[in-house]
Amino acid sequence: MRVVMYSRERCGLCDTARAVIVAARARTPFDFEEIDISGHDALELAYGIRIPVVLLEGEERFELTLDADEFAAALRERQG
């Protein structure tokens, strides 16, 4: 399982989403990559006003907020 979060520095919603992801990762192992969109024109255009944006296995699943229960359910769904 691979989780990617698009974020930027000084983003409170990103900090909250990161905490949810790290807590879930302690219970369910998965790869996690965080990508800072700052200074990347294409990423700013795609995700700028919606960050954080969280992808599971390449599929965009969450934006702006990341509810811990919904995230855990999405992980279980992906694991089959």
C-alpha positions in Angstrom: 0.0 0.0 0.0 1.3 3.4 -0.9 0.0 6.7 0.5 1.0 10.1 -1.0 0.1 13.4 0.5 0.5 16.7 -1.4 1.2 19.5 1.0 3.1 22.7 1.7 4.9 24.3 4.6 2.9 26.2 7.3 -0.3 24.4 6.4 -2.3 23.5 9.5 -4.6 21.2 7.6 -1.5 19.4 6.3 -0.2 19.0 9.8 -3.4 17.5 11.0 -3.6 15.1 8.0 0.0 14.1 8.5 -0.8 13.2 12.2 -3.7 11.0 11.0 -1.5 9.2 8.5 1.3 8.6 10.9 -1.0 7.3 13.6 -2.7 5.0 11.0 0.7 3.8 9.8 1.6 2.7 13.4 -1.3 0.3 13.2 -1.2 -0.7 9.5 2.1 -0.7 7.7 2.2 1.2 4.3 4.6 3.4 2.4 4.1 7.1 2.9 5.5 9.9 0.8 4.8 13.6 1.4 5.3 16.0 -1.6 5.7 19.7 -1.0 4.0 21.5 -3.9 5.7 24.8 -3.2 7.5 26.2 -6.3 6.2 23.4 -8.6 3.9 25.1 -11.1 2.1 22.0 -12.3 1.6 20.7 -8.7 0.4 24.2 -7.5 -2.1 24.3 -10.4 -3.4 20.8 -9.7 -3.5 20.9 -5.9 -2.8 24.4 -4.7 -6.2 25.4 -3.2 -7.1 21.8 -2.2 -4.2 20.8 0.0 -3.7 18.5 1.7 -4.6 16.0 -1.0 -4.1 12.3 -0.1 -3.8 9.5 -2.7 -4.1 5.8 -1.9 -2.4 3.6 -4.5 -2.4 6.6 -7.0 -6.1 7.3 -6.5 -7.1 10.7 -5.1 -9.2 9.9 -2.1 -9.1 12.9 0.3 -8.7 16.7 0.1 -8.6 19.5 2.6 -9.5 17.3 5.6 -8.6 13.7 6.5 -10.9 12.0 9.0 -9.1 9.2 10.9 -12.1 6.8 10.7 -12.6 7.4 6.9 -8.9 7.0 6.3 -8.7 3.7 8.2 -11.8 2.5 6.3 -10.2 3.4 3.0 -7.0 1.5 3.9 -9.0 -1.6 4.8 -10.9 -1.3 1.6 -7.7 -1.1 -0.4 -6.2 -4.1 1.4 -9.2 -6.2 0.5 
